[in-house]
């Protein structure tokens, strides 16, 4: 099954003439509230953890070799190219051997015997290989036996000690739930029970089932499914996911229930989670490569959470490094603007406004004050229009040039709830005439599957400033969804470089 393009849901709704679905906070069942009230830590990516362990191994093995070389050999016999070459060869070969031995897996990090046995075996093999190559090339006499022996013993001891520390750390993260994939099952029937039993049979699985959801109110929907409670209906999942961390939504329904599945996906695709369709009941089998597996359970990927694993690390590094540089470079300009605001009208220089953040989280966004203090509108319930009497003289200039947004660099660098680039964070009470934005555009909340940004793809394409027509909010959502589906660091850099040029067009900014 090919992954579904998120944009297709908006197109389908528009062509079908269906009224936009209004998204509001729902009441959850007592069973669901019991789950959401549990304290849950931020998830850590196993892919990123394994990557950092590889990097640590590279650094440790190379550092030990060079330190012993400088201490035992170089200070006595001078520099010799054989040693640095041998150290780099040992370092790279060791990591490759560890990879071949499958010890770069979080589940292996949790264990002790298997991890140590595999690692020590691979370490011994690396040195046997090194000695064999030096013998065949007749360069064995070029290496100090003391250095080689010490490198083998000290390097092995440091690696073992590092793995013991890592095991302790990973086990602590596991107890805190940071390595679990928190999962909800859709389908509280026999198919759901069978799926849960299959998932529970895998002892090494990182799947943590929170409960099941089912729309049916008749006898086909069980109150408890394989020991897990029914938490509510599918409509409740969106609210549930915004009160607690969900990493995976797994359908226990057969592919033949296509119409029901599509109806449910139209409600769930706005969430920043993986959505998969279990194929454990399917009689029709696809090629093995068509599936991804949860243990031994074959699944078909429908949606993937955007910007995860190393992409998330790269975006965070980009935000913090480039954001800190911009904050430093622009601090004189920000100081002058702050002084001008203070001299122009009484009141604070900055103000905070509630905006939508990642996964509909309410966040405080910093801005330079552009309205008279006694007419401030923290909820943005009234849109600023052309020649708005609430706007100060300095405020008109900083709003047209978007300089009022510069304090949001504090959100990026220090608060970590904004990105430099992303969908612009709209006010919680942002409206088009009398209707909230999510009442105007179907799928509006899908733009919150990533952190919002100071600038974005919509803004550099001319969709900034006042929103006074349905086309303007519709286009912003379209461009935001395109950005989410096509994100890359280079895309972020391109948008950031184009932003100053886009700001020269001020016809929609008041």
VEXKENU-937452 format. One record per residue (C-alpha): residue number from 1; residue in three letters; y negated, x, z. Coordinates in Angstrom, 3 decimals, always signed. Layout:
 resi resn        y        x        z
  NUM  ALA        Y        X        Z
...
END
This chain:
 resi resn        y        x        z
    1  UNK   +0.000   +0.000   +0.000
    2  UNK   -3.315   +1.503   -1.036
    3  UNK   -5.977   +1.659   +1.662
    4  UNK   -8.356   -1.265   +1.429
    5  UNK  -11.968   -0.488   +0.566
    6  UNK  -14.177   -1.811   +3.354
    7  UNK  -16.806   -2.990   +0.917
    8  UNK  -14.317   -5.401   -0.672
    9  UNK  -14.505   -7.700   +2.353
   10  UNK  -18.258   -8.238   +1.938
   11  UNK  -17.800   -8.812   -1.791
   12  UNK  -14.987  -11.288   -1.126
   13  UNK  -17.078  -13.219   +1.379
   14  UNK  -20.055  -13.308   -0.972
   15  UNK  -18.070  -14.544   -3.970
   16  UNK  -16.134  -17.113   -1.977
   17  UNK  -19.300  -18.739   -0.689
   18  UNK  -18.017  -18.521   +2.885
   19  UNK  -20.631  -18.604   +5.614
   20  UNK  -21.151  -15.273   +7.384
   21  UNK  -19.127  -14.960  +10.543
   22  UNK  -21.405  -14.758  +13.564
   23  UNK  -20.296  -12.107  +16.000
   24  UNK  -21.029  -12.803  +19.666
   25  UNK  -19.648  -11.736  +22.995
   26  UNK  -16.514  -13.708  +23.808
   27  UNK  -14.849  -14.555  +27.077
   28  UNK  -11.662  -12.588  +27.539
   29  UNK   -8.512  -13.717  +29.309
   30  UNK   -7.802  -12.493  +32.871
   31  UNK   -5.015  -10.265  +31.481
   32  UNK   -7.421   -8.701  +28.977
   33  UNK  -10.119   -8.207  +31.625
   34  UNK   -7.608   -6.443  +33.842
   35  UNK   -7.061   -3.887  +31.062
   36  UNK  -10.754   -3.473  +30.205
   37  UNK  -11.644   -2.888  +33.873
   38  UNK   -9.411   +0.186  +34.032
   39  UNK  -11.238   +3.505  +33.835
   40  UNK  -10.503   +5.278  +30.547
   41  UNK  -11.550   +8.784  +29.533
   42  UNK  -12.727   +9.940  +26.117
   43  UNK   -9.869  +10.647  +23.736
   44  UNK   -9.139  +14.248  +22.736
   45  UNK   -7.853  +14.922  +19.239
   46  UNK   -4.402  +16.615  +19.175
   47  UNK   -5.324  +18.085  +15.791
   48  UNK   -8.429  +19.753  +17.219
   49  UNK   -6.593  +20.935  +20.354
   50  UNK   -3.897  +22.582  +18.227
   51  UNK   -6.579  +24.193  +16.067
   52  UNK   -8.372  +25.695  +19.063
   53  UNK   -5.066  +27.014  +20.435
   54  UNK   -4.417  +28.771  +17.106
   55  UNK   -7.896  +30.280  +17.242
   56  UNK   -7.354  +31.393  +20.852
   57  UNK   -4.086  +33.071  +19.875
   58  UNK   -5.783  +34.916  +17.029
   59  UNK   -8.571  +36.159  +19.289
   60  UNK   -6.284  +37.126  +22.194
   61  UNK   -3.710  +39.012  +20.138
   62  UNK   -6.364  +40.910  +18.180
   63  UNK   -8.465  +41.661  +21.282
   64  UNK   -5.479  +43.020  +23.243
   65  UNK   -4.425  +45.257  +20.349
   66  UNK   -7.915  +46.697  +19.826
   67  UNK   -8.540  +47.149  +23.564
   68  UNK   -5.295  +49.105  +23.987
   69  UNK   -6.020  +51.125  +20.859
   70  UNK   -9.471  +52.137  +22.107
   71  UNK   -8.140  +52.890  +25.609
   72  UNK   -4.954  +54.802  +24.694
   73  UNK   -5.381  +56.214  +21.203
   74  UNK   -8.911  +56.336  +19.773
   75  UNK  -10.498  +58.168  +22.706
   76  UNK   -7.898  +60.927  +22.396
   77  UNK   -6.962  +61.204  +18.727
   78  UNK  -10.007  +59.661  +17.067
   79  UNK  -10.177  +56.756  +14.623
   80  UNK   -7.156  +55.974  +12.436
   81  UNK   -7.069  +53.116   +9.888
   82  UNK   -3.358  +52.552  +10.513
   83  UNK   -4.023  +50.886  +13.871
   84  UNK   -6.642  +48.269  +12.890
   85  UNK   -4.492  +47.367   +9.869
   86  UNK   -1.388  +47.020  +12.048
   87  UNK   -3.273  +44.949  +14.650
   88  UNK   -4.572  +42.501  +12.025
   89  UNK   -1.087  +42.266  +10.497
   90  UNK   +0.481  +41.554  +13.903
   91  UNK   -2.191  +38.962  +14.693
   92  UNK   -1.801  +36.999  +11.470
   93  UNK   +1.988  +37.274  +11.401
   94  UNK   +2.243  +36.106  +15.025
   95  UNK   +0.253  +32.939  +14.384
   96  UNK   +2.293  +32.241  +11.252
   97  UNK   +5.511  +32.742  +13.230
   98  UNK   +4.272  +30.458  +16.010
   99  UNK   +3.443  +27.848  +13.380
  100  UNK   +6.923  +28.192  +11.851
  101  UNK   +8.412  +27.786  +15.341
  102  UNK   +6.516  +24.468  +15.747
  103  UNK   +4.758  +25.439  +18.955
  104  UNK   +1.340  +24.177  +17.822
  105  UNK   +2.056  +20.592  +18.814
  106  UNK   +0.552  +18.818  +21.827
  107  UNK   +3.983  +17.533  +22.860
  108  UNK   +5.254  +21.121  +22.906
  109  UNK   +2.240  +22.218  +24.957
  110  UNK   +3.308  +19.770  +27.670
  111  UNK   +6.771  +21.343  +28.000
  112  UNK   +7.691  +24.709  +29.444
  113  UNK  +11.185  +25.902  +28.515
  114  UNK  +11.067  +25.067  +24.801
  115  UNK   +7.517  +26.354  +24.433
  116  UNK   +8.191  +29.684  +26.159
  117  UNK  +11.541  +30.245  +24.444
  118  UNK  +10.109  +29.650  +20.994
  119  UNK   +6.987  +31.722  +21.595
  120  UNK   +8.774  +34.745  +23.096
  121  UNK  +11.379  +34.660  +20.308
  122  UNK   +8.637  +34.623  +17.683
  123  UNK   +6.729  +37.427  +19.461
  124  UNK   +9.862  +39.619  +19.577
  125  UNK  +10.531  +38.909  +15.903
  126  UNK   +6.995  +39.972  +14.955
  127  UNK   +7.425  +43.393  +16.592
  128  UNK  +10.902  +43.873  +15.168
  129  UNK   +9.452  +43.087  +11.753
  130  UNK   +6.611  +45.555  +12.330
  131  UNK   +8.993  +48.337  +13.339
  132  UNK  +11.249  +47.609  +10.359
  133  UNK   +8.333  +47.792   +7.909
  134  UNK   +7.001  +51.026   +9.470
  135  UNK  +10.507  +52.528   +9.193
  136  UNK  +10.867  +51.557   +5.517
  137  UNK   +7.383  +52.883   +4.693
  138  UNK   +8.048  +56.044   +6.738
  139  UNK   +4.878  +55.608   +8.789
  140  UNK   +6.523  +55.105  +12.194
  141  UNK   +5.401  +58.537  +13.380
  142  UNK   +1.779  +57.490  +12.814
  143  UNK   +1.870  +55.049  +15.730
  144  UNK   +1.870  +55.845  +19.440
  145  UNK   +5.042  +54.545  +21.100
  146  UNK   +3.077  +54.020  +24.322
  147  UNK   +0.527  +51.888  +22.497
  148  UNK   +3.192  +49.872  +20.696
  149  UNK   +5.236  +49.241  +23.868
  150  UNK   +2.171  +48.339  +25.905
  151  UNK   +0.896  +46.047  +23.160
  152  UNK   +4.235  +44.214  +23.107
  153  UNK   +4.486  +43.821  +26.900
  154  UNK   +0.823  +43.051  +27.675
  155  UNK   +0.426  +40.791  +24.662
  156  UNK   +3.552  +38.823  +25.563
  157  UNK   +2.468  +38.489  +29.204
  158  UNK   -1.024  +37.247  +28.250
  159  UNK   +0.420  +34.723  +25.788
  160  UNK   +2.847  +33.401  +28.399
  161  UNK   +0.069  +33.159  +30.987
  162  UNK   -2.163  +31.379  +28.484
  163  UNK   +0.569  +28.880  +27.667
  164  UNK   +1.139  +28.122  +31.358
  165  UNK   -2.581  +27.453  +31.806
  166  UNK   -2.587  +25.322  +28.644
  167  UNK   +0.432  +23.360  +29.878
  168  UNK   -1.369  +22.547  +33.106
  169  UNK   -4.507  +21.502  +31.225
  170  UNK   -2.656  +19.324  +28.698
  171  UNK   -0.672  +17.619  +31.434
  172  UNK   -3.901  +16.798  +33.270
  173  UNK   -5.388  +15.348  +30.069
  174  UNK   -2.205  +13.309  +29.600
  175  UNK   -2.495  +11.880  +33.130
  176  UNK   -6.103  +10.935  +32.388
  177  UNK   -5.010   +9.144  +29.201
  178  UNK   -7.055  +11.403  +26.925
  179  UNK   -4.090  +12.168  +24.666
  180  UNK   -2.787   +8.609  +24.393
  181  UNK   -3.267   +6.465  +21.326
  182  UNK   -4.239   +3.212  +22.997
  183  UNK   -2.618   +0.529  +20.883
  184  UNK   -2.673   -3.249  +20.616
  185  UNK   +0.045   -5.152  +18.804
  186  UNK   -0.651   -8.233  +16.686
  187  UNK   +2.283  -10.625  +16.795
  188  UNK   +3.746  -11.912  +20.073
  189  UNK   +7.130  -12.936  +18.673
  190  UNK  +10.536  -11.424  +17.959
  191  UNK   +9.053   -9.033  +15.406
  192  UNK   +6.581   -7.855  +18.029
  193  UNK   +9.320   -7.401  +20.624
  194  UNK  +11.431   -5.383  +18.214
  195  UNK   +8.473   -3.175  +17.273
  196  UNK   +7.593   -2.505  +20.923
  197  UNK  +11.207   -1.626  +21.745
  198  UNK  +11.288   +0.853  +18.846
  199  UNK   +8.039   +2.475  +20.005
  200  UNK   +9.247   +2.675  +23.627
  201  UNK  +12.518   +4.328  +22.497
  202  UNK  +10.589   +7.421  +21.370
  203  UNK  +10.132   +9.459  +24.565
  204  UNK   +7.732  +11.918  +22.915
  205  UNK   +5.444   +9.211  +21.538
  206  UNK   +1.752   +9.281  +22.402
  207  UNK   +1.492   +5.512  +21.852
  208  UNK   +0.252   +3.593  +24.904
  209  UNK   +0.625   -0.143  +24.332
  210  UNK   -2.073   -2.209  +26.053
  211  UNK   -0.767   -5.642  +25.133
  212  UNK   -0.330   -8.106  +22.298
  213  UNK   -2.586  -10.581  +20.534
  214  UNK   -1.528  -13.670  +18.620
  215  UNK   -3.431  -16.610  +17.102
  216  UNK   -0.563  -19.051  +17.430
  217  UNK   -0.635  -21.425  +20.362
  218  UNK   +2.837  -22.896  +19.925
  219  UNK   +6.258  -21.804  +21.142
  220  UNK   +6.466  -19.020  +18.526
  221  UNK   +3.905  -16.969  +20.478
  222  UNK   +5.381  -15.502  +23.651
  223  UNK   +3.313  -15.142  +26.837
  224  UNK   +4.908  -11.728  +27.387
  225  UNK   +6.297   -9.571  +24.606
  226  UNK   +8.862   -6.922  +25.614
  227  UNK   +7.203   -6.756  +29.035
  228  UNK   +3.605   -6.624  +27.747
  229  UNK   +1.220   -9.548  +28.290
  230  UNK   -0.404  -11.618  +25.613
  231  UNK   -4.076  -10.683  +25.974
  232  UNK   -5.596  -13.298  +23.706
  233  UNK   -6.166  -14.281  +20.089
  234  UNK   -7.029  -11.976  +17.208
  235  UNK  -10.679  -13.086  +17.435
  236  UNK  -10.743  -11.527  +20.926
  237  UNK   -9.798   -8.018  +19.731
  238  UNK  -13.332   -7.190  +18.579
  239  UNK  -14.780   -7.906  +22.029
  240  UNK  -11.804   -6.254  +23.720
  241  UNK  -12.344   -3.054  +21.679
  242  UNK  -15.969   -2.907  +22.756
  243  UNK  -15.097   -3.043  +26.438
  244  UNK  -12.320   -0.474  +26.419
  245  UNK  -11.054   +2.274  +24.148
  246  UNK   -8.663   +1.228  +21.385
  247  UNK   -7.347   +3.807  +18.935
  248  UNK   -4.840   +1.786  +16.927
  249  UNK   -4.271   -1.835  +15.907
  250  UNK   -0.686   -2.337  +14.757
  251  UNK   +0.482   -5.467  +12.928
  252  UNK   +4.038   -6.533  +13.769
  253  UNK   +3.937   -9.124  +10.988
  254  UNK   +5.933   -8.889   +7.752
  255  UNK   +4.129   -7.980   +4.536
  256  UNK   +5.036  -11.422   +3.189
  257  UNK   +2.424  -12.923   +5.561
  258  UNK   -0.275  -11.560   +3.270
  259  UNK   -2.746  -14.425   +3.644
  260  UNK   -2.669  -14.355   +7.456
  261  UNK   -2.977  -10.562   +7.504
  262  UNK   -6.007  -10.568   +5.191
  263  UNK   -7.724  -13.257   +7.287
  264  UNK   -7.232  -11.100  +10.378
  265  UNK   -8.391   -7.920   +8.636
  266  UNK  -11.680   -9.614   +7.762
  267  UNK  -12.281   -9.873  +11.500
  268  UNK  -11.076   -6.389  +12.463
  269  UNK  -12.271   -4.020   +9.746
  270  UNK  -15.664   -3.611  +11.456
  271  UNK  -14.015   -1.693  +14.331
  272  UNK  -13.848   +2.152  +14.421
  273  UNK  -10.056   +2.199  +14.839
  274  UNK   -6.933   +2.905  +12.789
  275  UNK   -5.300   -0.267  +11.506
  276  UNK   -1.683   -0.121  +10.357
  277  UNK   +0.938   -2.551   +9.183
  278  UNK   +4.393   -1.951  +10.626
  279  UNK   +7.183   -1.924   +8.048
  280  UNK  +10.056   -2.105  +10.546
  281  UNK  +11.084   -5.607   +9.373
  282  UNK  +10.606   -5.125   +5.640
  283  UNK  +13.642   -5.468   +3.444
  284  UNK  +11.691   -4.039   +0.514
  285  UNK  +11.464   -0.267   +0.999
  286  UNK   +8.792   +1.924   -0.539
  287  UNK   +9.142   +5.628   -1.193
  288  UNK   +9.153   +7.662   +2.075
  289  UNK   +5.843   +9.265   +1.133
  290  UNK   +4.230   +5.826   +1.067
  291  UNK   +4.683   +5.551   +4.829
  292  UNK   +3.158   +7.215   +7.830
  293  UNK   +5.355   +7.220  +10.904
  294  UNK   +4.895   +6.395  +14.573
  295  UNK   +7.987   +8.119  +15.858
  296  UNK  +10.677   +6.538  +13.697
  297  UNK   +8.686   +3.406  +12.910
  298  UNK   +7.427   +3.342   +9.288
  299  UNK   +3.898   +2.007   +8.888
  300  UNK   +1.474   +1.386   +6.039
  301  UNK   -2.098   +2.581   +6.559
  302  UNK   -4.692   -0.130   +5.972
  303  UNK   -7.833   +1.361   +7.543
  304  UNK   -8.514   +4.707   +9.166
  305  UNK  -11.197   +5.352  +11.750
  306  UNK  -14.018   +7.264   +9.987
  307  UNK  -15.101  +10.807  +10.901
  308  UNK  -12.324  +11.929  +13.237
  309  UNK  -10.635  +15.195  +14.261
  310  UNK  -12.272  +18.254  +12.638
  311  UNK  -14.777  +16.081  +10.759
  312  UNK  -16.074  +14.890  +14.115
  313  UNK  -16.294  +18.476  +15.397
  314  UNK  -18.192  +19.604  +12.293
  315  UNK  -20.615  +16.673  +12.462
  316  UNK  -21.251  +17.273  +16.164
  317  UNK  -21.912  +20.986  +15.558
  318  UNK  -24.240  +20.126  +12.679
  319  UNK  -26.143  +17.635  +14.840
  320  UNK  -26.569  +19.924  +17.830
  321  UNK  -27.318  +23.180  +15.999
  322  UNK  -29.632  +21.766  +13.330
  323  UNK  -31.091  +19.251  +15.808
  324  UNK  -31.977  +22.021  +18.294
  325  UNK  -33.601  +24.082  +15.518
  326  UNK  -35.645  +21.095  +14.322
  327  UNK  -36.687  +20.254  +17.881
  328  UNK  -37.895  +23.826  +18.378
  329  UNK  -39.770  +23.954  +15.049
  330  UNK  -41.357  +20.521  +15.442
  331  UNK  -42.328  +20.843  +19.109
  332  UNK  -45.956  +21.862  +18.293
  333  UNK  -46.329  +18.787  +16.051
  334  UNK  -44.784  +16.564  +18.722
  335  UNK  -47.162  +17.989  +21.334
  336  UNK  -50.204  +17.218  +19.134
  337  UNK  -48.972  +13.662  +18.468
  338  UNK  -48.406  +13.122  +22.190
  339  UNK  -51.976  +14.263  +22.904
  340  UNK  -53.379  +11.978  +20.184
  341  UNK  -51.501   +8.963  +21.570
  342  UNK  -52.736   +9.687  +25.075
  343  UNK  -56.349   +9.957  +23.919
  344  UNK  -56.149   +6.892  +21.642
  345  UNK  -54.983   +4.270  +24.141
  346  UNK  -53.812   +4.046  +27.755
  347  UNK  -50.119   +4.057  +28.531
  348  UNK  -47.100   +6.345  +28.281
  349  UNK  -46.583   +8.616  +25.268
  350  UNK  -42.929   +7.642  +24.797
  351  UNK  -41.147   +4.347  +25.071
  352  UNK  -37.476   +3.393  +25.019
  353  UNK  -35.997   +0.602  +22.978
  354  UNK  -32.521   -0.935  +23.104
  355  UNK  -30.663   -0.316  +19.872
  356  UNK  -27.109   -0.702  +18.608
  357  UNK  -25.106   +2.516  +18.892
  358  UNK  -21.541   +3.487  +18.089
  359  UNK  -19.138   +0.513  +18.273
  360  UNK  -22.006   -1.816  +19.229
  361  UNK  -22.773   +0.110  +22.402
  362  UNK  -26.313   -0.568  +23.610
  363  UNK  -28.266   +2.683  +23.752
  364  UNK  -31.832   +3.633  +24.680
  365  UNK  -33.630   +5.222  +21.723
  366  UNK  -36.776   +7.302  +22.293
  367  UNK  -39.869   +6.815  +20.123
  368  UNK  -43.531   +7.731  +20.259
  369  UNK  -45.487   +4.683  +21.434
  370  UNK  -47.241   +3.080  +18.462
  371  UNK  -48.236   -0.279  +20.007
  372  UNK  -50.762   -0.996  +22.718
  373  UNK  -48.943   -0.623  +26.020
  374  UNK  -49.684   -4.160  +27.217
  375  UNK  -48.225   -5.540  +23.953
  376  UNK  -45.087   -3.400  +23.908
  377  UNK  -41.942   -5.048  +22.583
  378  UNK  -38.895   -3.156  +23.957
  379  UNK  -36.438   -5.680  +22.507
  380  UNK  -38.131   -5.712  +19.054
  381  UNK  -37.973   -9.498  +19.098
  382  UNK  -41.081   -9.657  +16.876
  383  UNK  -41.115   -7.539  +13.706
  384  UNK  -44.141   -5.290  +13.138
  385  UNK  -45.898   -6.469   +9.981
  386  UNK  -48.737   -5.214   +7.790
  387  UNK  -52.073   -5.037   +9.668
  388  UNK  -50.300   -5.993  +12.894
  389  UNK  -53.008   -6.067  +15.625
  390  UNK  -50.542   -4.680  +18.191
  391  UNK  -50.433   -1.295  +16.414
  392  UNK  -52.867   +1.393  +17.611
  393  UNK  -54.894   +3.621  +15.270
  394  UNK  -52.594   +6.595  +15.865
  395  UNK  -49.661   +4.207  +15.734
  396  UNK  -50.434   +3.198  +12.135
  397  UNK  -50.303   +6.813  +11.017
  398  UNK  -47.145   +7.793  +12.871
  399  UNK  -45.325   +4.625  +11.792
  400  UNK  -46.182   +5.061   +8.113
  401  UNK  -45.086   +8.711   +8.192
  402  UNK  -42.096   +7.964  +10.499
  403  UNK  -43.352  +10.634  +12.911
  404  UNK  -42.818   +8.065  +15.672
  405  UNK  -39.074   +8.697  +15.232
  406  UNK  -39.240  +12.427  +16.124
  407  UNK  -38.458  +11.960  +19.850
  408  UNK  -35.037  +10.731  +18.740
  409  UNK  -34.164  +14.420  +18.443
  410  UNK  -33.802  +14.202  +22.231
  411  UNK  -31.151  +11.521  +21.688
  412  UNK  -29.320  +13.850  +19.286
  413  UNK  -29.480  +17.103  +21.237
  414  UNK  -29.383  +15.933  +24.854
  415  UNK  -28.108  +12.342  +25.010
  416  UNK  -25.515  +12.736  +22.223
  417  UNK  -25.769   +9.048  +21.278
  418  UNK  -27.482   +9.592  +17.909
  419  UNK  -26.744  +11.798  +14.907
  420  UNK  -29.280  +13.423  +12.644
  421  UNK  -27.846  +11.413   +9.757
  422  UNK  -26.183   +8.011   +9.898
  423  UNK  -26.932   +4.298   +9.689
  424  UNK  -30.313   +3.654  +11.298
  425  UNK  -29.973   +2.071  +14.772
  426  UNK  -31.392   -1.436  +14.543
  427  UNK  -32.856   -3.195  +17.554
  428  UNK  -30.406   -5.378  +19.458
  429  UNK  -32.609   -8.433  +18.853
  430  UNK  -33.554   -7.426  +15.308
  431  UNK  -34.076  -10.544  +13.182
  432  UNK  -34.729  -11.670   +9.643
  433  UNK  -37.033  -14.635  +10.202
  434  UNK  -35.164  -16.644  +12.855
  435  UNK  -31.674  -15.208  +12.261
  436  UNK  -30.212  -12.067  +13.813
  437  UNK  -29.090   -9.438  +11.322
  438  UNK  -25.375  -10.035  +11.945
  439  UNK  -25.937  -13.706  +11.125
  440  UNK  -27.477  -12.722   +7.810
  441  UNK  -24.952  -10.168   +6.502
  442  UNK  -21.200  -10.592   +6.789
  443  UNK  -19.645   -7.363   +8.083
  444  UNK  -22.962   -6.143   +9.474
  445  UNK  -21.309   -4.529  +12.506
  446  UNK  -19.113   -2.322  +10.277
  447  UNK  -22.099   +0.041  +10.049
  448  UNK  -21.540   +0.791  +13.735
  449  UNK  -18.180   +2.467  +13.131
  450  UNK  -20.030   +5.807  +13.356
  451  UNK  -22.928   +6.996  +15.463
  452  UNK  -26.321   +5.890  +14.117
  453  UNK  -28.753   +8.473  +12.797
  454  UNK  -32.437   +9.348  +12.693
  455  UNK  -32.298   +9.195   +8.893
  456  UNK  -29.715   +7.875   +6.494
  457  UNK  -28.532   +7.218   +2.950
  458  UNK  -30.305   +3.851   +2.860
  459  UNK  -33.607   +5.361   +3.984
  460  UNK  -33.777   +8.080   +1.322
  461  UNK  -32.977   +5.438   -1.305
  462  UNK  -36.051   +3.429   -0.408
  463  UNK  -34.580   +0.927   +2.071
  464  UNK  -36.787   +1.619   +5.068
  465  UNK  -39.619   -0.126   +6.856
  466  UNK  -40.046   -3.854   +7.358
  467  UNK  -37.054   -6.128   +6.756
  468  UNK  -38.537   -9.360   +5.404
  469  UNK  -35.885  -10.465   +2.924
  470  UNK  -32.124  -10.908   +2.862
  471  UNK  -31.844   -8.348   +0.046
  472  UNK  -33.347   -5.616   +2.223
  473  UNK  -30.857   -5.970   +5.055
  474  UNK  -27.986   -6.504   +2.576
  475  UNK  -28.862   -3.301   +0.718
  476  UNK  -29.138   -1.324   +3.943
  477  UNK  -25.660   -2.389   +4.960
  478  UNK  -24.284   -1.551   +1.494
  479  UNK  -25.765   +1.953   +1.561
  480  UNK  -24.637   +2.493   +5.156
  481  UNK  -21.049   +1.556   +4.288
  482  UNK  -21.142   +3.896   +1.290
  483  UNK  -22.286   +6.704   +3.570
  484  UNK  -19.501   +6.047   +6.092
  485  UNK  -16.808   +6.017   +3.412
  486  UNK  -18.095   +9.177   +1.665
  487  UNK  -19.271  +11.300   +4.592
  488  UNK  -19.267  +15.094   +4.449
  489  UNK  -21.370  +17.838   +6.023
  490  UNK  -22.882  +18.582   +2.606
  491  UNK  -23.759  +14.880   +2.242
  492  UNK  -25.532  +15.016   +5.618
  493  UNK  -27.407  +18.156   +4.562
  494  UNK  -28.451  +16.552   +1.259
  495  UNK  -29.789  +13.453   +3.041
  496  UNK  -31.636  +15.573   +5.593
  497  UNK  -33.315  +17.671   +2.866
  498  UNK  -34.286  +14.571   +0.884
  499  UNK  -35.787  +12.786   +3.894
  500  UNK  -39.272  +14.442   +3.808
  501  UNK  -39.612  +13.432   +0.134
  502  UNK  -38.509   +9.857   +0.904
  503  UNK  -41.114   +9.607   +3.671
  504  UNK  -43.892  +10.014   +1.110
  505  UNK  -43.122   +6.457   -0.045
  506  UNK  -44.796   +4.366   +2.648
  507  UNK  -45.210   +0.956   +0.986
  508  UNK  -42.683   -0.746   +3.305
  509  UNK  -43.610   +1.087   +6.519
  510  UNK  -46.228   -0.515   +8.790
END
